[in-house]
Amino acid sequence: MAPPAQSEISYRDKVRYSIFLQDVWLLACTSFGGPQVHLSMFMTLLVDKRKYLTSSELIELNALCSFLPGPTSTQTLTATAFKIGGPRLAILTLLIWITPAVAIMTLVAITLSQLQAQDISLDFTRFLQPIAVGFVTHAAFRLASFTIKSNAGVALMLCTVLVSFYYHSPWVTPFLLIAGGALTAHRYKSLQKVPHDEPFDFHWINIFLFFGILIGAAVVGQLTSWMPVRLFENFYRNGSLIFGGGQVLIPLMYNEFVAFKHYLTSEEFLSGYAFAQALPGPVFAFCSYLGSFSMRSYGIPGQLLGSAVASAGIFLPGTLLIFFVYRFWTKLKEYRVVRASLEGINAVSCGLVATAALILMQPMEMSQVNIAFCAGTFVLLYFTKIPGYLIVLLGLIAGIGHGFL
């Protein structure tokens, strides 16, 4: 059912949309724990309490967003808003959902860079690095346990680890994802057929914008070499290629901004990622930290601009894609090739997250204390319900205490 035209929206609908946006703000400020926890909170508030949609509809939208590149939780919430009130409500939802986390990560980047500029030690963040490795290791384990269902999936995951660990080009990740999907797509004959009754309904404007911005940013960035444009192109390209949500974001960002372009050190990257794990909202807000840190030489105004272009670049492609695909998702998922390719894409995603844990471990000093913090983080996340922000807070307190001692 299509959303009503703007002129046809009743007072009751306006009130309903206003309440929905308040719910989105509540989720943005309280949704700790990443995509899996986000989906649970969406289910509790949007389905059980407000009844904006059914549980099966929410799970279906989440499946759609898992298939598309981009931030899964953000796309799921945006698609829900699109279903309820159309594109305008979806855009407002996106802005409200990302604002708290983006603002805090920008503030963290500016604060840390200012401390560095004044030669103030960042030793109080020393334990955030092993904690961040613990977060990524836990994410890899959880993702593999949920998505790897066959020996072929295990083989794809291990091959991904080997290739992505030794080759750090930004193009390795999209190549592996495409190859993984292609390798399992041929198994579509084992899946049950679904009849195709109605034609596809395409709205091409969003897909034209998607590719137009991608090509335009690359051309302008190459011609001008202006840092904000190049940053926007970097994040937009990565946002167009990341399958698997925030966990897969980390190895891609590390390869490009630390190993390849050296915009940040590994310590700066890990400290920011640990802070990101302590915040509610989308994990992709970590990119605002990366964009801000990448432009620290331009002063605070430059850091604010870097955060803005990074945030726009990483969230925009997924939004354009969900606006395009949502209208014909029901038809698309009927095709067995699409469903079969997801097995390979998911296996590669698991391998990329496992590689991230290995890569982030390399620059970390392998002391007994760091290993204990890394293992302790994994154990707490796996066996308890302690939220990530408390683990990060404990790490900061331990770092401050270490400095005094």
C-alpha positions as CSV (number, residue, x, y, z in Angstrom):
1,M,0.0,0.0,0.0
2,A,1.5,3.3,-1.1
3,P,1.8,6.1,1.5
4,P,-0.7,8.9,1.3
5,A,0.1,12.1,-0.6
6,Q,1.2,15.0,1.5
7,S,-2.0,17.0,0.9
8,E,-4.1,14.0,2.0
9,I,-2.3,13.5,5.3
10,S,-4.9,13.9,8.1
11,Y,-4.5,15.5,11.5
12,R,-4.5,12.0,13.0
13,D,-1.7,10.9,10.7
14,K,0.4,14.0,11.6
15,V,0.0,13.2,15.3
16,R,0.9,9.6,14.6
17,Y,4.0,10.6,12.6
18,S,5.0,13.0,15.4
19,I,4.8,10.2,18.0
20,F,6.8,8.0,15.7
21,L,9.6,10.5,15.4
22,Q,9.6,10.8,19.2
23,D,10.0,7.1,19.4
24,V,12.9,7.3,16.9
25,W,14.6,9.9,19.1
26,L,14.1,7.6,22.1
27,L,15.7,4.7,20.2
28,A,18.6,6.9,19.0
29,C,19.4,7.7,22.7
30,T,18.9,4.3,24.2
31,S,19.7,1.6,21.5
32,F,23.1,0.3,22.8
33,G,24.6,-2.9,21.5
34,G,24.6,-3.0,17.7
35,P,22.2,-4.2,15.0
36,Q,21.1,-7.4,16.8
37,V,20.1,-5.4,19.8
38,H,18.6,-2.7,17.7
39,L,16.3,-5.1,16.0
40,S,15.1,-6.4,19.4
41,M,14.4,-2.8,20.6
42,F,12.6,-2.0,17.3
43,M,10.4,-5.1,17.9
44,T,9.6,-4.1,21.4
45,L,8.8,-0.4,20.8
46,L,7.6,-0.2,17.2
47,V,5.7,-3.6,17.0
48,D,4.7,-4.7,20.5
49,K,3.9,-1.3,22.0
50,R,3.0,1.1,19.1
51,K,1.9,-1.5,16.5
52,Y,3.2,0.5,13.6
53,L,3.7,-2.8,11.7
54,T,3.7,-6.5,12.4
55,S,6.6,-8.6,13.6
56,S,6.8,-10.4,10.3
57,E,6.8,-7.1,8.4
58,L,9.7,-5.8,10.5
59,I,11.7,-9.0,10.1
60,E,11.1,-8.9,6.3
61,L,12.3,-5.3,6.2
62,N,15.4,-6.2,8.1
63,A,16.1,-9.1,5.7
64,L,15.8,-6.6,2.8
65,C,18.3,-4.3,4.5
66,S,20.7,-7.1,5.2
67,F,20.8,-7.9,1.5
68,L,21.6,-4.3,0.6
69,P,24.9,-2.5,1.3
70,G,24.8,0.0,4.0
71,P,24.0,0.3,7.7
72,T,21.4,-2.4,8.4
73,S,19.7,-0.9,11.5
74,T,19.5,2.5,9.9
75,Q,18.0,1.2,6.7
76,T,15.5,-1.0,8.6
77,L,14.3,2.0,10.6
78,T,14.2,4.2,7.5
79,A,12.3,1.6,5.6
80,T,9.8,1.3,8.5
81,A,9.3,5.1,8.3
82,F,8.9,4.9,4.6
83,K,6.2,2.2,4.9
84,I,4.3,4.3,7.5
85,G,4.5,7.7,6.1
86,G,6.5,7.9,2.8
87,P,9.9,9.5,1.9
88,R,9.5,12.7,4.0
89,L,9.0,10.8,7.2
90,A,11.8,8.4,6.2
91,I,14.3,11.3,5.8
92,L,13.3,12.9,9.1
93,T,13.7,9.5,10.7
94,L,17.2,9.1,9.3
95,L,18.3,12.5,10.5
96,I,16.9,12.0,14.0
97,W,18.3,8.5,14.3
98,I,21.9,9.4,13.4
99,T,22.2,12.8,15.1
100,P,23.1,11.9,18.7
101,A,25.8,9.4,17.8
102,V,27.3,11.5,15.1
103,A,27.4,14.6,17.4
104,I,29.1,12.7,20.2
105,M,31.7,10.9,17.9
106,T,32.6,14.3,16.4
107,L,33.1,15.8,19.9
108,V,35.3,12.8,20.8
109,A,37.4,13.3,17.7
110,I,37.8,17.0,18.3
111,T,38.6,16.5,22.0
112,L,41.3,13.8,21.4
113,S,42.9,15.8,18.6
114,Q,43.0,18.9,20.7
115,L,44.6,17.0,23.5
116,Q,47.2,15.6,21.1
117,A,47.9,19.2,19.8
118,Q,48.7,20.3,23.3
119,D,51.0,17.4,23.9
120,I,48.6,16.0,26.6
121,S,49.0,12.2,26.9
122,L,46.2,10.0,25.7
123,D,47.5,7.2,27.9
124,F,44.1,7.1,29.7
125,T,42.8,5.4,26.5
126,R,45.4,2.7,26.5
127,F,43.0,-0.1,27.5
128,L,40.4,1.0,24.9
129,Q,42.5,-0.7,22.2
130,P,42.3,-4.3,23.6
131,I,38.7,-3.7,24.5
132,A,38.0,-2.7,20.9
133,V,39.7,-5.9,19.7
134,G,37.5,-7.8,22.2
135,F,34.4,-6.2,20.6
136,V,35.4,-7.1,17.1
137,T,36.3,-10.7,18.1
138,H,32.9,-11.1,19.7
139,A,31.2,-9.7,16.7
140,A,33.0,-12.1,14.4
141,F,32.1,-15.1,16.6
142,R,28.4,-14.1,16.9
143,L,28.1,-13.3,13.2
144,A,29.6,-16.6,12.2
145,S,27.5,-18.6,14.6
146,F,24.3,-17.1,13.2
147,T,25.0,-17.1,9.5
148,I,27.4,-19.9,8.6
149,K,25.3,-23.0,8.0
150,S,27.3,-25.2,5.6
151,N,30.8,-26.4,4.8
152,A,30.9,-24.2,1.8
153,G,30.2,-21.2,4.0
154,V,33.1,-22.2,6.3
155,A,35.4,-22.5,3.3
156,L,34.4,-19.1,1.9
157,M,34.9,-17.5,5.3
158,L,38.4,-19.0,5.7
159,C,39.4,-18.0,2.1
160,T,38.2,-14.5,2.9
161,V,40.3,-14.3,6.0
162,L,43.5,-15.4,4.1
163,V,42.9,-13.0,1.1
164,S,41.8,-9.9,3.1
165,F,44.5,-10.4,5.7
166,Y,47.4,-10.2,3.2
167,Y,45.9,-7.8,0.7
168,H,44.8,-4.4,2.1
169,S,43.5,-2.6,-1.0
170,P,40.1,-1.0,-0.5
171,W,38.9,-2.9,-3.6
172,V,39.5,-6.3,-2.0
173,T,36.4,-6.2,0.1
174,P,33.8,-5.5,-2.7
175,F,35.6,-8.1,-4.9
176,L,35.3,-10.8,-2.2
177,L,31.6,-9.9,-1.5
178,I,30.7,-10.1,-5.2
179,A,32.7,-13.3,-5.7
180,G,31.2,-14.9,-2.6
181,G,27.6,-14.2,-3.8
182,A,28.4,-15.5,-7.3
183,L,29.9,-18.7,-5.9
184,T,26.7,-19.6,-4.1
185,A,24.2,-18.2,-6.5
186,H,24.5,-21.3,-8.8
187,R,22.9,-23.3,-6.0
188,Y,19.5,-21.6,-6.6
189,K,17.9,-24.8,-8.0
190,S,17.9,-26.3,-4.5
191,L,15.5,-23.5,-3.3
192,Q,11.8,-23.6,-3.6
193,K,10.3,-21.7,-6.6
194,V,8.0,-18.8,-5.9
195,P,5.4,-17.8,-8.6
196,H,5.9,-14.4,-10.3
197,D,2.5,-12.8,-10.9
198,E,3.1,-9.0,-11.0
199,P,5.7,-6.9,-12.9
200,F,8.4,-4.9,-11.1
201,D,7.6,-1.3,-10.2
202,F,10.8,0.8,-10.6
203,H,11.3,4.4,-9.5
204,W,14.6,5.1,-11.3
205,I,15.3,8.6,-9.8
206,N,17.0,7.2,-6.7
207,I,19.2,4.8,-8.5
208,F,20.2,7.5,-11.0
209,L,21.1,9.7,-8.0
210,F,23.0,6.8,-6.4
211,F,25.3,6.3,-9.4
212,G,25.4,10.0,-10.3
213,I,26.7,11.0,-6.9
214,L,29.2,8.1,-6.9
215,I,30.6,9.1,-10.3
216,G,30.4,12.8,-9.8
217,A,32.2,12.8,-6.4
218,A,35.0,10.7,-7.9
219,V,35.4,13.0,-10.9
220,V,35.3,16.2,-8.8
221,G,37.6,14.8,-6.2
222,Q,40.1,13.8,-8.9
223,L,40.0,17.2,-10.6
224,T,40.2,19.4,-7.5
225,S,42.0,17.1,-4.9
226,W,40.0,19.1,-2.3
227,M,40.1,17.1,0.9
228,P,36.3,17.3,1.9
229,V,35.3,16.1,-1.6
230,R,37.8,13.3,-1.5
231,L,36.6,12.3,1.9
232,F,33.0,12.4,0.8
233,E,33.9,10.2,-2.2
234,N,35.8,7.7,0.1
235,F,32.9,7.3,2.5
236,Y,30.2,7.3,-0.2
237,R,32.1,4.6,-2.1
238,N,32.5,2.5,1.0
239,G,28.9,3.0,2.0
240,S,27.9,1.7,-1.4
241,L,29.9,-1.5,-0.9
242,I,29.6,-2.6,2.7
243,F,27.4,-5.7,3.2
244,G,27.0,-7.0,6.7
245,G,26.5,-3.8,8.7
246,G,28.8,-2.1,11.2
247,Q,31.0,-5.1,11.8
248,V,32.2,-5.2,8.2
249,L,32.7,-1.5,8.2
250,I,35.7,-1.7,10.6
251,P,38.1,-3.7,8.4
252,L,37.2,-1.6,5.3
253,M,37.8,1.6,7.2
254,Y,41.0,0.4,8.8
255,N,42.4,-0.7,5.4
256,E,41.6,2.5,3.7
257,F,42.2,5.2,6.4
258,V,45.0,3.6,8.5
259,A,46.9,1.0,6.4
260,F,46.5,2.6,3.0
261,K,46.1,6.4,3.4
262,H,47.6,6.9,6.9
263,Y,45.0,9.5,7.9
264,L,44.9,8.0,11.4
265,T,47.2,5.8,13.5
266,S,46.0,2.4,14.6
267,E,45.8,3.7,18.2
268,E,43.6,6.6,17.2
269,F,41.4,4.3,15.1
270,L,41.0,1.7,17.9
271,S,40.3,4.4,20.6
272,G,37.6,5.9,18.4
273,Y,36.0,2.5,17.7
274,A,36.0,1.7,21.4
275,F,34.1,5.0,22.1
276,A,31.7,4.1,19.3
277,Q,30.9,0.8,21.0
278,A,29.9,2.8,24.1
279,L,27.3,4.9,22.3
280,P,23.7,4.2,21.3
281,G,22.5,4.4,17.7
282,P,24.2,3.4,14.5
283,V,27.7,2.0,14.5
284,F,28.3,3.8,11.2
285,A,28.4,7.0,13.2
286,F,32.0,6.0,13.8
287,C,32.7,7.4,10.3
288,S,32.1,11.0,11.7
289,Y,35.0,10.4,14.0
290,L,37.2,9.2,11.1
291,G,36.2,12.2,8.9
292,S,36.9,14.6,11.7
293,F,40.2,13.1,12.6
294,S,41.2,13.0,8.9
295,M,40.9,16.8,8.7
296,R,42.5,17.7,12.1
297,S,45.1,19.8,10.3
298,Y,42.4,22.2,9.2
299,G,41.4,23.1,12.7
300,I,38.0,22.7,14.4
301,P,36.0,24.1,11.5
302,G,37.7,21.7,9.2
303,Q,37.0,18.8,11.7
304,L,33.3,19.7,11.7
305,L,33.3,19.8,7.9
306,G,35.1,16.4,7.8
307,S,32.5,14.9,10.2
308,A,29.6,16.3,8.1
309,V,30.9,15.0,4.7
310,A,31.9,11.6,6.2
311,S,28.4,11.2,7.8
312,A,26.6,12.3,4.6
313,G,28.9,10.0,2.5
314,I,28.4,6.9,4.6
315,F,24.6,7.1,5.2
316,L,23.4,8.5,1.8
317,P,24.0,5.5,-0.5
318,G,22.2,3.1,1.8
319,T,19.3,5.5,2.0
320,L,19.0,6.0,-1.7
321,L,19.2,2.2,-2.2
322,I,16.4,1.5,0.3
323,F,14.2,4.1,-1.3
324,F,14.7,2.4,-4.7
325,V,14.5,-1.2,-3.7
326,Y,11.8,-1.0,-1.1
327,R,9.1,-0.5,-3.8
328,F,9.9,-3.8,-5.5
329,W,11.4,-5.9,-2.6
330,T,8.4,-8.2,-2.5
331,K,9.0,-9.2,-6.1
332,L,12.8,-9.4,-5.8
333,K,12.9,-11.9,-3.0
334,E,10.9,-14.3,-5.0
335,Y,13.9,-15.0,-7.2
336,R,16.0,-18.0,-6.0
337,V,19.3,-16.6,-7.4
338,V,19.0,-13.6,-5.0
339,R,18.3,-15.8,-2.0
340,A,21.1,-18.3,-2.9
341,S,23.7,-15.5,-3.3
342,L,23.1,-14.3,0.3
343,E,24.8,-17.4,1.7
344,G,28.1,-16.5,0.0
345,I,27.8,-12.8,0.9
346,N,27.1,-13.6,4.5
347,A,30.1,-16.0,4.7
348,V,32.4,-13.4,3.2
349,S,31.1,-10.9,5.7
350,C,32.0,-13.2,8.6
351,G,35.5,-13.6,7.2
352,L,36.0,-9.9,6.9
353,V,35.0,-9.4,10.5
354,A,37.4,-12.2,11.6
355,T,40.1,-10.5,9.6
356,A,39.4,-7.2,11.3
357,A,40.1,-8.8,14.7
358,L,43.4,-10.1,13.4
359,I,44.4,-6.9,11.8
360,L,43.5,-4.8,14.8
361,M,45.5,-7.1,17.1
362,Q,48.7,-6.6,15.2
363,P,49.6,-3.0,16.4
364,M,48.5,-3.8,20.0
365,E,51.2,-4.6,22.5
366,M,50.7,-8.3,23.3
367,S,51.2,-7.9,27.1
368,Q,49.4,-10.0,29.7
369,V,47.3,-7.0,30.7
370,N,46.1,-6.2,27.1
371,I,45.3,-9.9,26.5
372,A,43.4,-9.9,29.7
373,F,41.3,-6.9,28.7
374,C,40.7,-8.3,25.3
375,A,39.6,-11.7,26.6
376,G,37.7,-10.2,29.5
377,T,35.7,-8.0,27.0
378,F,34.8,-11.1,24.9
379,V,33.7,-13.1,28.0
380,L,31.6,-10.3,29.4
381,L,29.8,-9.8,26.0
382,Y,29.3,-13.5,25.4
383,F,28.2,-14.6,28.9
384,T,26.6,-11.6,30.4
385,K,24.2,-8.8,29.5
386,I,26.6,-6.0,30.5
387,P,26.2,-3.2,27.9
388,G,29.2,-2.1,25.9
389,Y,29.3,1.4,27.3
390,L,29.9,0.1,30.8
391,I,32.9,-2.0,29.6
392,V,34.3,1.1,27.9
393,L,33.8,3.2,31.0
394,L,35.6,0.6,33.1
395,G,38.5,0.7,30.5
396,L,38.7,4.4,30.8
397,I,38.7,4.3,34.6
398,A,41.4,1.6,34.5
399,G,43.4,3.8,32.1
400,I,43.2,6.8,34.4
401,G,44.1,4.7,37.4
402,H,47.1,3.4,35.5
403,G,48.2,6.9,34.8
404,F,48.2,7.9,38.4
405,L,50.1,4.7,39.4
